[in-house]
Amino acid sequence: MTAPPATMRQIRFAGAGGPEVIKIETAETPRPGPGQVLIEVVAAGVNRPDCQQRAGRYPPPPGATEIPGLEVAGRVVSVADDVSWPKVGDEVCALVVSGGYAEFCVADAALCLPRPKPLSLIEAAGVPETYFTVYDNVFTRGRLKAGESFLVHGGSSGIGSTAIQLARQAGATVYATAGSQEKCEFCLSLGATAAIDYRRQDFVAEIKQMTDKRGVDVILDMIGGSYVQRNFSALAVEGRLVQIAFQQSSKVEELNLLPIMVKRLTYTGSTLRPRSTQLKAAIAEGLKANIWPMLDRGAVKPLVHATFPLEEAQKAHELMESSAHLGKIILVTGR
Ligand SMILES: NC(=O)c1ccc[n+]([C@@H]2O[C@H](COP(=O)([O-])OP(=O)(O)OC[C@H]3O[C@@H](n4cnc5c(N)ncnc54)[C@H](OP(=O)(O)O)[C@@H]3O)[C@@H](O)[C@H]2O)c1
């Protein structure tokens, strides 16, 4: 394998704003520090938080590069002396704190995972961000178990499409909300038992009716605002509500907390990006042991809706913000 070039192409945000601030530039190829590897990026996943970063609402943690991109897949081209795996030449996907929208990206070795056997590197780039998030929030925080029921809002999103498949594989009955008939059908094709078009139907009434008034055991919510109270209503006794975003609002004017006591609910949530490498490495270990076998046998997979060349990252963000996509949007570097 040849040494990485001195310079590479990367995406930069020229200030905070709409997709028009997305620029491509040439910059120095980064070098891995202790515990790190350099990946020649074949593809990088696009996630909603990248749009929030671009709009100036989600800066990278201190010390991290300003270059966007939370997940990559490609070939390892150099490794620090203290890294035993992966090795130069290995094909991996990796969760990164930033820097994914580039031809080369530094990743912590502990956050690299082998390319799942049936997946191309383009598909593998769509794995890390949603799989780390869903595994940690639905199974560790939400404690979803076989035989329980699960509702995910935004079922056709990158996160939602992963959550439906993993919950189904875990033996749960899965419900999803989505914003159109087509999106609902997509959720059903991924293994949801029922999908609720939230623009036409009331998800609380639908869930009550489909569960004989019992409610569901776990809800993964990315909406917040008025959904918080409604989620409490849609939960069963001992239910768990896990918050991973507030697309509507993180503030609720009036909230009746009585259901938390009466139904013995748990309300929790988390963010992934600011957590330490050590905490993320623990999630990676869980994924390797419990989820990678499912990926390797093709039981679950990322659904790639569209790919764009790196230099068309602007179009990728426009598509994501149009919400017309089903599943993942991926940038391809051409390497
Ligand atoms: N906490 C964490 O660790 C973490 C990590 C990664 C991502 N996230 C968050 O997870 C969310 C999904 O990320 P993504 O990359 O998968 O983005 P995405 O594919 O763009 O998903 C956003 C989804 O939300 C749906 N939606 C919007 N309003 C809705 C409503 N009222 N009811 C139901 N669905 C609604 C949209 O569909 P419609 O337009 O059809 O409604 C769309 O499918 C984002 O908010 C992101 O910030 C959190």
PDBQT file of the ligand as one rigid body, heavy atoms in Angstrom, charges set to zero:
ROOT
HETATM    1  N1  LIG A 401     -28.666  11.730  20.506  1.00  0.00    +0.000 N 
HETATM    2  C1  LIG A 401     -27.880  11.129  19.664  1.00  0.00    +0.000 C 
HETATM    3  O1  LIG A 401     -26.904  10.488  20.057  1.00  0.00    +0.000 OA
HETATM    4  C2  LIG A 401     -28.164  11.218  18.194  1.00  0.00    +0.000 A 
HETATM    5  C3  LIG A 401     -27.283  10.619  17.268  1.00  0.00    +0.000 A 
HETATM    6  C4  LIG A 401     -27.609  10.685  15.894  1.00  0.00    +0.000 A 
HETATM    7  C5  LIG A 401     -28.774  11.335  15.483  1.00  0.00    +0.000 A 
HETATM    8  N2  LIG A 401     -29.570  11.931  16.416  1.00  0.00    +0.000 N 
HETATM    9  C6  LIG A 401     -30.816  12.619  16.008  1.00  0.00    +0.000 C 
HETATM   10  O2  LIG A 401     -31.699  11.660  15.455  1.00  0.00    +0.000 OA
HETATM   11  C7  LIG A 401     -32.539  12.291  14.493  1.00  0.00    +0.000 C 
HETATM   12  C8  LIG A 401     -32.516  11.479  13.208  1.00  0.00    +0.000 C 
HETATM   13  O3  LIG A 401     -31.255  11.594  12.593  1.00  0.00    +0.000 OA
HETATM   14  P1  LIG A 401     -31.030  11.088  11.110  1.00  0.00    +0.000 P 
HETATM   15  O4  LIG A 401     -29.631  11.367  10.761  1.00  0.00    +0.000 OA
HETATM   16  O5  LIG A 401     -31.571   9.710  11.007  1.00  0.00    +0.000 OA
HETATM   17  O6  LIG A 401     -31.938  12.153  10.312  1.00  0.00    +0.000 OA
HETATM   18  P2  LIG A 401     -33.062  12.063   9.213  1.00  0.00    +0.000 P 
HETATM   19  O7  LIG A 401     -32.869  10.832   8.388  1.00  0.00    +0.000 OA
HETATM   20  O8  LIG A 401     -33.118  13.350   8.507  1.00  0.00    +0.000 OA
HETATM   21  O9  LIG A 401     -34.375  11.925  10.098  1.00  0.00    +0.000 OA
HETATM   22  C9  LIG A 401     -35.225  12.921  10.585  1.00  0.00    +0.000 C 
HETATM   23  C10 LIG A 401     -36.629  12.302  10.545  1.00  0.00    +0.000 C 
HETATM   24  O10 LIG A 401     -37.536  12.920  11.434  1.00  0.00    +0.000 OA
HETATM   25  C11 LIG A 401     -38.830  12.751  10.873  1.00  0.00    +0.000 C 
HETATM   26  N3  LIG A 401     -39.795  13.616  11.531  1.00  0.00    +0.000 N 
HETATM   27  C12 LIG A 401     -39.788  14.983  11.600  1.00  0.00    +0.000 A 
HETATM   28  N4  LIG A 401     -40.860  15.409  12.321  1.00  0.00    +0.000 NA
HETATM   29  C13 LIG A 401     -41.529  14.288  12.719  1.00  0.00    +0.000 A 
HETATM   30  C14 LIG A 401     -42.702  14.053  13.514  1.00  0.00    +0.000 A 
HETATM   31  N5  LIG A 401     -43.407  15.069  14.022  1.00  0.00    +0.000 N 
HETATM   32  N6  LIG A 401     -43.082  12.761  13.759  1.00  0.00    +0.000 NA
HETATM   33  C15 LIG A 401     -42.375  11.725  13.267  1.00  0.00    +0.000 A 
HETATM   34  N7  LIG A 401     -41.267  11.887  12.500  1.00  0.00    +0.000 NA
HETATM   35  C16 LIG A 401     -40.850  13.148  12.229  1.00  0.00    +0.000 A 
HETATM   36  C17 LIG A 401     -38.588  13.059   9.397  1.00  0.00    +0.000 C 
HETATM   37  O11 LIG A 401     -39.553  12.494   8.560  1.00  0.00    +0.000 OA
HETATM   38  P3  LIG A 401     -40.777  13.379   7.966  1.00  0.00    +0.000 P 
HETATM   39  O12 LIG A 401     -40.176  14.598   7.327  1.00  0.00    +0.000 OA
HETATM   40  O13 LIG A 401     -41.497  12.506   7.032  1.00  0.00    +0.000 OA
HETATM   41  O14 LIG A 401     -41.577  13.720   9.139  1.00  0.00    +0.000 OA
HETATM   42  C18 LIG A 401     -37.253  12.328   9.167  1.00  0.00    +0.000 C 
HETATM   43  O15 LIG A 401     -37.497  10.994   8.754  1.00  0.00    +0.000 OA
HETATM   44  C19 LIG A 401     -32.017  13.701  14.288  1.00  0.00    +0.000 C 
HETATM   45  O16 LIG A 401     -32.853  14.592  14.990  1.00  0.00    +0.000 OA
HETATM   46  C20 LIG A 401     -30.623  13.659  14.907  1.00  0.00    +0.000 C 
HETATM   47  O17 LIG A 401     -30.216  14.893  15.414  1.00  0.00    +0.000 OA
HETATM   48  C21 LIG A 401     -29.298  11.864  17.750  1.00  0.00    +0.000 A 
ENDROOT
TORSDOF 0
